[in-house]
Amino acid sequence: MNENLRNVFHELNKEIIINLIKSTREDKDDVFRVALTVTEVASLLGLNNTKIYKLAKDGIIPSIRFGSRIIIPITAFIYWLDESAWDKSA
């Protein structure tokens, strides 16, 4: 697939994910955070929290640890998801 088409898919995926995040957030305020919680990522991917914690611990899903709290930067998550879909060796 050519690079331009891949970039179009990436931008579409980004918009879809951002809209999903906005529609499912519990706080519903106008502030858009730059990172997701493990629970939010689990919900988006249809997995349980334990699986997301393991993926983060194993370095498979991009994450940042603050003490016992793990967050997933939205831009890194979108990039990871997009690249994982195109990576046929996975």
C-alpha positions as CSV (number, residue, x, y, z in Angstrom):
1,M,0.0,0.0,0.0
2,N,1.4,3.4,-0.8
3,E,2.5,5.8,1.9
4,N,-0.1,8.5,1.1
5,L,-2.9,6.0,1.6
6,R,-1.4,4.8,4.8
7,N,-1.2,8.4,6.1
8,V,-4.9,8.9,5.2
9,F,-5.8,5.8,7.2
10,H,-3.6,7.0,10.1
11,E,-5.4,10.4,10.2
12,L,-8.8,8.7,10.0
13,N,-7.9,6.3,12.8
14,K,-6.7,9.2,14.9
15,E,-10.0,11.1,14.5
16,I,-12.1,7.9,15.2
17,I,-10.1,7.2,18.4
18,I,-10.3,10.7,19.7
19,N,-14.0,10.9,19.1
20,L,-14.4,7.5,20.9
21,I,-12.4,8.8,23.8
22,K,-14.5,12.0,24.0
23,S,-17.8,10.1,23.9
24,T,-16.8,7.5,26.6
25,R,-15.0,9.6,29.1
26,E,-16.6,9.7,32.5
27,D,-15.8,13.3,33.4
28,K,-17.4,14.8,30.2
29,D,-15.8,18.2,30.7
30,D,-14.3,20.2,27.9
31,V,-10.7,19.6,28.9
32,F,-9.0,17.1,26.6
33,R,-6.3,15.1,28.4
34,V,-3.2,14.0,26.6
35,A,-3.1,10.5,28.1
36,L,-5.5,7.6,28.7
37,T,-6.0,5.4,31.7
38,V,-5.5,1.6,31.6
39,T,-9.3,1.3,32.0
40,E,-9.9,3.6,29.0
41,V,-7.5,1.7,26.8
42,A,-9.0,-1.6,27.9
43,S,-12.5,-0.4,27.0
44,L,-11.3,0.9,23.6
45,L,-9.6,-2.4,22.7
46,G,-12.2,-4.7,24.3
47,L,-9.7,-6.2,26.7
48,N,-9.6,-6.3,30.5
49,N,-7.4,-4.1,32.7
50,T,-5.1,-7.0,33.6
51,K,-4.2,-7.6,30.0
52,I,-3.4,-3.9,29.4
53,Y,-1.2,-3.8,32.5
54,K,0.7,-6.8,31.2
55,L,1.1,-5.3,27.7
56,A,2.4,-2.1,29.3
57,K,4.7,-4.0,31.6
58,D,6.1,-6.0,28.7
59,G,6.7,-2.9,26.7
60,I,4.2,-3.9,24.0
61,I,1.9,-1.0,24.4
62,P,3.4,2.5,25.0
63,S,3.0,3.7,28.6
64,I,4.4,5.8,31.3
65,R,4.6,4.8,34.9
66,F,4.1,7.3,37.8
67,G,4.6,5.2,40.9
68,S,1.8,2.6,40.7
69,R,-0.2,4.5,38.1
70,I,0.2,3.7,34.4
71,I,-0.9,6.1,31.7
72,I,-0.9,5.7,28.0
73,P,-0.2,8.9,25.9
74,I,-2.9,9.3,23.3
75,T,-0.6,10.1,20.4
76,A,1.6,7.1,21.2
77,F,-1.4,4.8,21.6
78,I,-2.8,5.9,18.2
79,Y,0.6,5.5,16.5
80,W,1.1,2.1,18.2
81,L,-2.4,0.9,17.2
82,D,-1.9,2.1,13.6
83,E,1.5,0.6,13.2
84,S,0.5,-2.7,14.8
85,A,-2.3,-3.0,12.2
86,W,0.2,-2.6,9.4
87,D,2.9,-4.8,10.9
88,K,2.4,-8.2,9.3
89,S,5.2,-9.8,11.3
90,A,3.2,-9.5,14.6
